[in-house]
Amino acid sequence: MPSNQDAPLKTYLDHLARGELAYQFSPEAGRAVFYPRMLCPFTGSDPLEWRISKGLGTVYATTVVHPIEGMPFNVALIDCDEGFRLMSRVEEIAPEQVRIGQRVRFRVHQPDGEEPPQPVFVPVEGRDGRA
Amino acid sequence: MDGLKRGSAAIVGVAESDLGEVADGMSVIDLMAQGAKRALDDCSLSLKDVDGLFSATTQSRLSVLTLAEYLGVNPSFLGSTIVGGSSFEYHVAHAMGAIGLGLCNVAVIAYGSTQRSVGRKQASVREVNPYETPFKPFLPASAYALAASRHIHEFGTTREQLAAVAVAAREWALLNPAAWEKKPLTIEGVLSSRMVSYPFTVRDCCLVTDGGGAIVVTSAERAKSLKKAPAYVLGCGQSVTHASISSMPDLTVTGALTAGKAAYAMAKLGPADINAVELYDAFTINTILFLEDLGFCKKGEGGAFVSGGRIGPNGSLAVNTNGGGLSYCHPGMYGLFLLIEAVRQLRGECGARQVKNCEVALAHGNGGVFSSQATVILGTQTTL
């Protein structure tokens, strides 16, 4: 009997736990796929290849959430250089200073307790930090 | 494939249920039933005529079954497509198709929500999305705020222009006795309100009310003999581009573009032919994006278009004439109210907010986070 496939989410989180931002690549479509799934949404083909992002991207859209209690925080959509987009946040700067077009670099945030690791981003300094 | 036939069905009865804050203990099915009775009375039909039943709500898992039981009907055609606030625009197309195939002849489309009474979290439980939920977006507001950030970035749209949408909606609402909001609103008042998810203050966001209602759809043939002038369904179009905001292909272009094109093609009409425009304004950016995508102005020019009172009661285009989700009512899935208002405008029943010589009205529903888009174009007898 063939063994059951791993859930795409599990593979993704296993990579994150190792400090890697994983995404899928569709050989048939020739482009990145995100979020991870069982088949390519552009061609319907499977399987998809797992790849590891270099972790560099650009802020595509940004907002600052103002909770009724607690400090405002950033929520952003990041376009990674490999051609996929994900929701995340930019850390290390004030949430209202996050700018569309800003270059950012991935790092792993490990929340307290049982929660799985999260991919977050920080501003890229220097030459690669151009908008 | 023939598709739907222009003008082959009509909306003949419309009604709101109780709105705003409903009585203690009222259920969503109570509100649907109240709306159904009023909508049937509106067109002199009765429950025994009903052989098609449609409903959507976030507060009843099998709402159409519960509603059928409650009403004591056994319809030959049921529909419970639920794609968020635009569900009811989908229902109109589905009812029209079913009527055209002879699967039913008189369809009731009903909605109910008690989200204000029971609380939004209780009324609409959010699914966990492992790729979004960890970042705590305040949904749906933050998703629309992300889209607004892109519009501001690409086209120079301003917070004042977003606020102008809320101000126009409020001006219309002040002409609508059924509207929740009763006090005037200024641009400054919008900007200085509590920030929710930048660039939105609470005044850029739809209301949180209870409410519901129903509409009755039947064949053009049957519609002729009923109490009030039919609102013929001239065009329908739908589009699904994504479910979660991180998968929306372009945050400045919505599926209204595709849905609108399909509806215009079926209606053989264009934006210049529309007299009353009812758009799903869950947030101020919605009105701007839908005006662009439905062809009332060019892409990127929506901010300027809504400014200077142009979409208000004394403006050049009548948009969201009931006061919209921003100022009239928003029980969570607002799409049914777009259809109710469009029909009333075509009948000339709108009193102080009546659009003069209203022959064609467009209702554009939005579901999810710009996810499911559905356009319905309605017209009077003279447009057939």
Interface residues (C-beta under 8 A of the other chain):
Chain A: L9 L13 Y35 Y60 A61 T62 T63 V64 V65 H66 P67 P72 F73 V75 A76 L77 R85 L86 M87 S88 R89 E96 I100 G101 P111 E115 P116 Q118
Chain B: P130 Y131 E132 P134 F135 K136 P137 F138 S142 A145 L146 A147 A148 S149 R150 H153 R194 M195 V196 S197 Y198 P199 I245 S246 S247 L251
